[in-house]
Amino acid sequence: MNGVDMRYVVGSMAALSGVPVRLYEGGKLVLFQSPVKLPRDPMALYEGEIWAIRGHVGYFATPDFQYYGLIRCPAGAIVMGPTSQILAGEQDLKALAFRLDVPPAEVHAFLTAMQGIQRLPVETLLQMLCTVNHFLNGGEKLTLSDVAIAGDEQRTIKTNLEQRRTKKVYEEGPPPGEAHNTLALEEMLMDLVRWGDTAALKSWMAAAPAVRGGTIAPTQLRQLRNTFIVSVTLAARAAIRGGMREEDAFSLSDGFIQRVELLTDPSKIMNLQYSMVLEYTEQVEQLHLGRHPTRLATEVANYVRRHLSEPISAEKMAEEFYLSRPYLSARFKRETGLTLTDYILTEKTEEAKRLLRYSDKPAAAIGAYLGFSSHGHFIRVFKRYAGQTPNEYRAAQGR
């Protein structure tokens, strides 16, 4: 649109929202306006997905429940984000810094900056984008409903779902003799979550039976979302009964619910549901030192999980629990059969295994991220608890 000062627009958007905003001209970044100083731009991890957005206005939700918004116009493109409605935990932000290869000396600055970004609901982000788009694209008037479905393909999916819903719910009704079979499945799944039985859960998922839960919404899409919300609510409470902190369980639940509300593809909703249940189960499994953990053991496990990317000492942990270090160490050993050191290093080794399997980060970077004092120290600990060096373990996984 002629006469529009794009740099002024970008600066105003960043100042008003408290969220980083970028201006691209000819596919090149020409301005990055941010209320906080980021050592690395987290958008680098998701550029492909963001640029795949169609239409003048759209958004992308990351696996960490952060959002990026995009406006396209003749003069260029504007990308706004990341933002989220929930403040990310310190451990999550450290993991993000690790994926971005933020130098260790700059991790604290990165965390501080990310925590300083204004938190916005995705609806507020989209409303702002629609308003700016009105001035950049010839007075185009878009609403939240226009951009809540990401692209023509998703609109087609929605149309098909509506057509199938009309025929299924209002014309055919439920199949003759069909009964709900959710109660027994629900109880069984929640028991698996509560006890952190990941192996049994994966076995069940490999041959999961069909679930007949009845009709609880007028559309298939709303049915799937509602079912998901019920499931994540139950899973969060089961995880709390299994020892997970309420704050952690409910924050995770909030993030999953926000994410499912942005999905319109039934297969993606189902995949997210499986991932959600597995995530809760794995987190509870990490808390369980034996089948019936004591309160102290659960508190120690929670502490270690929240500080995996830091050097963890018995002294700091004892201060956290208002106990003396000798008493904490002796009581933990008596209740679990493990020394604190063995437990801490075992958990760090398990996290290292996950990163070696599912990331391409060098072993040295993984060791530094997990708080080891040197690469040599990391190798020695990993070999002691895994029976292999990090590189040998990665090679054995076919990586």
C-alpha positions as CSV (number, residue, x, y, z in Angstrom):
1,M,0.0,0.0,0.0
2,N,1.5,3.3,-1.1
3,G,2.5,5.8,1.5
4,V,2.8,3.4,4.4
5,D,6.0,3.6,6.4
6,M,6.6,-0.1,7.1
7,R,9.4,0.6,9.6
8,Y,7.2,2.9,11.6
9,V,4.4,0.2,11.6
10,V,6.8,-2.5,12.9
11,G,8.2,-0.2,15.6
12,S,4.7,0.7,16.7
13,M,3.6,-3.0,16.8
14,A,6.6,-3.9,19.0
15,A,6.1,-1.0,21.3
16,L,2.4,-1.5,21.8
17,S,2.5,-5.3,22.2
18,G,5.8,-5.8,24.0
19,V,6.5,-8.6,21.5
20,P,9.4,-8.9,19.0
21,V,8.4,-7.9,15.4
22,R,10.4,-8.4,12.2
23,L,10.2,-6.7,8.8
24,Y,11.2,-8.6,5.6
25,E,11.6,-7.0,2.2
26,G,12.3,-9.2,-0.8
27,G,12.6,-12.2,1.5
28,K,15.4,-10.5,3.5
29,L,15.2,-9.3,7.1
30,V,15.6,-5.6,7.2
31,L,14.4,-4.7,10.7
32,F,14.1,-6.5,14.0
33,Q,12.3,-4.5,16.6
34,S,12.2,-6.1,20.1
35,P,11.3,-4.8,23.6
36,V,14.0,-7.2,24.9
37,K,17.5,-8.0,23.8
38,L,17.7,-11.6,22.6
39,P,21.1,-13.2,22.1
40,R,19.5,-15.5,19.5
41,D,16.2,-15.1,17.7
42,P,14.0,-18.1,18.5
43,M,12.2,-17.7,15.2
44,A,15.3,-19.4,13.6
45,L,14.0,-22.8,14.7
46,Y,10.6,-22.3,12.9
47,E,11.3,-20.3,9.8
48,G,10.2,-23.1,7.4
49,E,6.8,-23.5,9.2
50,I,6.2,-19.7,9.4
51,W,7.0,-19.0,5.8
52,A,4.7,-21.9,4.8
53,I,1.7,-19.9,6.1
54,R,-0.7,-19.0,3.3
55,G,-2.8,-15.9,2.9
56,H,-2.3,-12.3,4.1
57,V,-2.5,-13.2,7.8
58,G,-1.8,-16.4,9.7
59,Y,0.0,-17.9,12.7
60,F,2.2,-20.8,13.7
61,A,2.1,-22.5,17.1
62,T,5.3,-24.2,18.3
63,P,5.5,-27.4,20.2
64,D,6.3,-25.3,23.3
65,F,2.9,-23.5,23.0
66,Q,4.5,-20.2,21.7
67,Y,2.9,-18.3,18.8
68,Y,4.2,-16.4,15.8
69,G,2.0,-14.3,13.6
70,L,2.6,-13.3,9.9
71,I,1.3,-10.5,7.7
72,R,2.0,-10.5,4.0
73,C,1.6,-7.3,1.9
74,P,3.0,-5.9,-1.4
75,A,5.6,-4.0,0.5
76,G,7.0,-7.1,2.3
77,A,6.2,-9.3,5.3
78,I,5.9,-8.8,9.0
79,V,6.5,-11.6,11.6
80,M,5.5,-11.1,15.2
81,G,6.5,-13.3,18.0
82,P,7.1,-15.4,20.0
83,T,4.5,-14.9,22.6
84,S,2.3,-17.1,24.7
85,Q,-0.5,-16.9,27.2
86,I,1.5,-18.9,29.8
87,L,5.0,-18.0,31.1
88,A,7.4,-20.7,30.0
89,G,9.3,-22.5,32.8
90,E,13.0,-21.9,33.2
91,Q,13.8,-25.5,32.3
92,D,11.8,-25.1,29.0
93,L,13.6,-21.9,28.2
94,K,16.9,-23.5,28.8
95,A,16.0,-26.3,26.4
96,L,15.0,-23.7,23.8
97,A,18.4,-22.0,24.3
98,F,20.1,-25.3,23.9
99,R,18.3,-26.0,20.6
100,L,19.3,-22.5,19.4
101,D,22.9,-23.0,20.3
102,V,22.9,-20.0,22.6
103,P,26.5,-19.8,24.1
104,P,26.6,-20.8,27.8
105,A,27.7,-17.3,28.8
106,E,24.6,-15.9,27.2
107,V,21.9,-18.4,28.4
108,H,21.0,-16.3,31.4
109,A,20.5,-13.2,29.3
110,F,18.4,-15.3,26.8
111,L,16.2,-16.6,29.7
112,T,15.7,-13.1,31.1
113,A,14.8,-11.7,27.7
114,M,12.3,-14.4,26.9
115,Q,10.7,-14.0,30.3
116,G,10.4,-10.2,29.6
117,I,8.3,-10.7,26.4
118,Q,4.7,-9.7,27.0
119,R,2.3,-12.7,27.2
120,L,-0.7,-12.4,24.9
121,P,-3.5,-14.8,24.2
122,V,-3.4,-16.1,20.6
123,E,-6.7,-14.3,19.9
124,T,-5.2,-10.9,20.9
125,L,-2.2,-11.6,18.6
126,L,-4.4,-12.4,15.7
127,Q,-6.7,-9.4,16.3
128,M,-3.7,-7.1,16.2
129,L,-2.5,-8.7,12.9
130,C,-5.9,-8.4,11.3
131,T,-6.0,-4.7,12.3
132,V,-2.6,-3.9,10.8
133,N,-3.4,-6.0,7.7
134,H,-6.5,-3.8,7.1
135,F,-4.1,-0.8,6.5
136,L,-1.4,-2.8,4.6
137,N,-3.7,-4.7,2.2
138,G,-6.1,-2.2,0.8
139,G,-8.7,-2.2,3.5
140,E,-9.1,-6.0,3.7
141,K,-11.3,-6.8,6.7
142,L,-10.4,-10.1,8.3
143,T,-11.8,-11.5,11.5
144,L,-10.5,-14.1,13.9
145,S,-12.7,-16.7,12.3
146,D,-11.0,-16.0,8.9
147,V,-7.5,-16.6,10.2
148,A,-8.1,-19.2,12.9
149,I,-8.0,-21.9,10.2
150,A,-4.5,-22.0,8.8
151,G,-4.9,-21.8,5.0
152,D,-7.1,-23.2,2.3
153,E,-6.3,-26.8,3.1
154,Q,-7.5,-26.4,6.6
155,R,-10.7,-24.7,5.5
156,T,-11.4,-27.6,3.2
157,I,-10.9,-30.0,6.2
158,K,-13.4,-27.9,8.2
159,T,-15.9,-28.0,5.4
160,N,-15.6,-31.7,5.0
161,L,-16.0,-32.2,8.8
162,E,-19.1,-30.1,8.8
163,Q,-20.7,-32.1,5.9
164,R,-19.9,-35.4,7.6
165,R,-21.2,-34.1,10.9
166,T,-24.5,-33.1,9.4
167,K,-25.0,-36.5,7.9
168,K,-23.7,-38.5,10.9
169,V,-25.2,-36.7,13.9
170,Y,-28.5,-35.4,12.5
171,E,-29.4,-37.9,9.8
172,E,-27.9,-41.2,10.9
173,G,-27.7,-40.9,14.6
174,P,-25.5,-43.2,16.6
175,P,-25.0,-46.8,15.3
176,P,-27.7,-49.2,16.6
177,G,-26.7,-50.8,19.9
178,E,-23.6,-48.7,20.3
179,A,-22.7,-48.2,23.9
180,H,-20.1,-46.1,25.6
181,N,-16.9,-48.0,26.4
182,T,-14.9,-45.1,27.8
183,L,-15.1,-45.7,31.6
184,A,-13.0,-48.8,31.7
185,L,-10.4,-47.4,29.3
186,E,-10.3,-44.1,31.2
187,E,-9.6,-45.8,34.5
188,M,-7.0,-48.0,33.0
189,L,-5.2,-45.1,31.2
190,M,-5.3,-42.9,34.3
191,D,-3.8,-45.7,36.4
192,L,-0.9,-45.9,33.9
193,V,-0.4,-42.2,34.1
194,R,-0.6,-42.2,37.9
195,W,2.0,-45.0,38.2
196,G,4.2,-43.6,35.4
197,D,4.0,-47.0,33.6
198,T,5.4,-45.8,30.2
199,A,6.1,-49.3,28.9
200,A,2.6,-50.5,29.5
201,L,1.2,-47.3,28.0
202,K,3.2,-47.7,24.8
203,S,2.2,-51.4,24.6
204,W,-1.5,-50.4,24.9
205,M,-1.1,-47.6,22.3
206,A,0.3,-50.1,19.8
207,A,-3.1,-51.9,19.7
208,A,-5.5,-49.4,21.2
209,P,-9.2,-50.3,20.9
210,A,-11.8,-48.1,19.3
211,V,-13.2,-45.7,21.8
212,R,-17.0,-45.0,21.7
213,G,-17.5,-41.9,23.9
214,G,-20.9,-40.7,22.7
215,T,-21.7,-37.3,21.2
216,I,-20.7,-34.3,23.3
217,A,-20.6,-31.6,20.7
218,P,-22.6,-30.6,17.5
219,T,-19.5,-30.9,15.2
220,Q,-16.8,-33.5,14.8
221,L,-14.1,-30.9,15.3
222,R,-15.6,-29.7,18.6
223,Q,-16.2,-33.3,19.6
224,L,-12.5,-34.0,19.2
225,R,-11.4,-30.9,21.0
226,N,-13.8,-31.5,23.9
227,T,-12.7,-35.1,24.3
228,F,-9.1,-33.9,24.3
229,I,-9.9,-31.3,27.0
230,V,-11.6,-33.9,29.2
231,S,-8.6,-36.3,28.7
232,V,-5.9,-33.7,29.6
233,T,-7.9,-32.7,32.7
234,L,-8.1,-36.3,33.8
235,A,-4.4,-36.9,33.0
236,A,-3.3,-33.8,34.9
237,R,-5.1,-35.0,38.0
238,A,-3.8,-38.5,37.7
239,A,-0.3,-37.2,37.4
240,I,-0.8,-35.0,40.5
241,R,-1.9,-38.1,42.4
242,G,1.3,-39.8,41.1
243,G,3.4,-37.1,42.6
244,M,3.7,-34.4,40.0
245,R,3.5,-30.8,41.3
246,E,0.1,-29.2,40.8
247,E,1.7,-26.1,39.2
248,D,3.6,-28.2,36.7
249,A,0.6,-30.5,35.9
250,F,-1.8,-27.6,35.4
251,S,0.6,-25.5,33.4
252,L,1.2,-28.4,31.1
253,S,-2.5,-28.9,30.8
254,D,-3.1,-25.2,29.9
255,G,-0.5,-25.4,27.2
256,F,-2.0,-28.5,25.6
257,I,-5.5,-27.1,25.7
258,Q,-4.3,-23.9,23.9
259,R,-2.6,-26.0,21.3
260,V,-5.6,-28.3,20.6
261,E,-7.8,-25.2,20.0
262,L,-5.6,-24.2,17.1
263,L,-5.7,-27.6,15.4
264,T,-8.3,-28.5,12.8
265,D,-6.9,-31.7,11.4
266,P,-8.5,-34.7,13.2
267,S,-5.3,-36.8,12.9
268,K,-3.2,-34.1,14.4
269,I,-5.6,-33.8,17.4
270,M,-5.4,-37.6,17.9
271,N,-1.6,-37.5,17.7
272,L,-1.5,-34.6,20.2
273,Q,-3.7,-36.6,22.5
274,Y,-1.4,-39.6,22.5
275,S,1.6,-37.3,23.0
276,M,-0.1,-35.6,25.9
277,V,-0.9,-38.8,27.8
278,L,2.6,-40.1,27.1
279,E,4.2,-36.8,28.3
280,Y,2.3,-37.0,31.7
281,T,3.2,-40.6,32.1
282,E,6.9,-40.1,31.4
283,Q,7.1,-37.2,33.8
284,V,5.5,-39.2,36.6
285,E,7.8,-42.2,35.7
286,Q,10.7,-39.9,36.3
287,L,9.4,-39.0,39.8
288,H,8.9,-42.6,40.9
289,L,11.8,-44.2,42.7
290,G,10.1,-47.5,43.2
291,R,6.4,-48.2,42.9
292,H,5.4,-46.3,46.1
293,P,7.7,-43.2,46.4
294,T,7.8,-41.3,49.7
295,R,7.1,-37.6,49.8
296,L,10.7,-36.8,50.1
297,A,11.7,-38.9,47.1
298,T,9.0,-37.2,45.1
299,E,10.2,-33.8,46.1
300,V,13.8,-34.7,45.2
301,A,12.7,-36.0,41.8
302,N,10.7,-32.9,41.1
303,Y,13.7,-30.7,42.1
304,V,16.1,-32.7,39.9
305,R,13.7,-32.6,36.9
306,R,13.4,-28.8,37.2
307,H,17.2,-28.3,37.4
308,L,18.5,-30.8,34.9
309,S,20.4,-28.2,33.0
310,E,22.3,-27.0,36.1
311,P,25.0,-28.4,38.3
312,I,22.9,-29.9,41.1
313,S,24.4,-30.2,44.6
314,A,23.1,-31.9,47.7
315,E,23.9,-28.6,49.6
316,K,21.5,-26.5,47.4
317,M,18.9,-29.2,47.5
318,A,19.1,-29.4,51.3
319,E,18.6,-25.6,51.5
320,E,15.5,-25.9,49.3
321,F,14.0,-28.5,51.7
322,Y,15.2,-26.8,54.9
323,L,17.1,-29.8,55.9
324,S,20.8,-30.4,56.7
325,R,22.8,-32.0,53.9
326,P,23.8,-35.1,55.9
327,Y,20.2,-35.7,57.0
328,L,18.8,-35.3,53.5
329,S,21.4,-37.7,52.0
330,A,21.0,-40.3,54.7
331,R,17.2,-40.2,54.6
332,F,17.0,-40.4,50.8
333,K,19.4,-43.4,50.8
334,R,17.3,-45.1,53.4
335,E,14.0,-44.5,51.6
336,T,15.1,-45.3,48.0
337,G,18.2,-47.4,48.3
338,L,20.1,-44.8,46.1
339,T,22.5,-42.1,47.0
340,L,21.6,-38.6,45.9
341,T,24.6,-38.5,43.6
342,D,23.6,-41.7,41.9
343,Y,20.1,-40.5,41.4
344,I,21.1,-37.1,40.0
345,L,23.6,-38.5,37.6
346,T,21.2,-41.3,36.5
347,E,18.6,-38.7,35.6
348,K,21.1,-36.6,33.8
349,T,22.3,-39.6,31.8
350,E,18.7,-40.5,30.8
351,E,18.2,-37.0,29.6
352,A,21.5,-37.2,27.7
353,K,20.3,-40.4,26.0
354,R,17.1,-38.7,24.9
355,L,19.1,-35.8,23.4
356,L,21.6,-38.1,21.7
357,R,18.7,-40.0,20.1
358,Y,16.5,-37.2,19.0
359,S,18.8,-34.2,18.4
360,D,21.8,-33.6,16.2
361,K,23.7,-31.6,18.9
362,P,27.3,-32.7,19.5
363,A,28.0,-34.7,22.7
364,A,30.1,-31.8,24.1
365,A,27.1,-29.4,23.7
366,I,24.8,-31.9,25.4
367,G,27.2,-32.3,28.3
368,A,27.5,-28.5,28.7
369,Y,23.7,-28.1,28.6
370,L,23.3,-30.7,31.4
371,G,25.7,-28.8,33.7
372,F,28.7,-31.0,33.5
373,S,32.0,-29.2,34.4
374,S,33.8,-30.5,31.3
375,H,33.3,-32.8,28.3
376,G,35.6,-35.3,29.9
377,H,33.5,-35.4,33.0
378,F,30.3,-35.9,30.9
379,I,31.9,-38.8,29.1
380,R,33.1,-40.5,32.3
381,V,29.6,-40.2,33.9
382,F,27.8,-41.3,30.8
383,K,29.9,-44.4,30.4
384,R,29.5,-45.2,34.1
385,Y,25.7,-45.1,34.0
386,A,25.0,-46.1,30.4
387,G,27.9,-48.6,29.8
388,Q,28.9,-46.7,26.6
389,T,30.4,-43.4,25.7
390,P,28.0,-40.8,24.3
391,N,29.2,-41.3,20.7
392,E,29.0,-45.1,21.0
393,Y,25.4,-44.8,22.3
394,R,24.4,-42.5,19.5
395,A,25.9,-44.9,16.9
396,A,24.1,-47.8,18.4
397,Q,20.8,-45.9,18.0
398,G,21.6,-45.5,14.2
399,R,22.3,-41.8,14.5
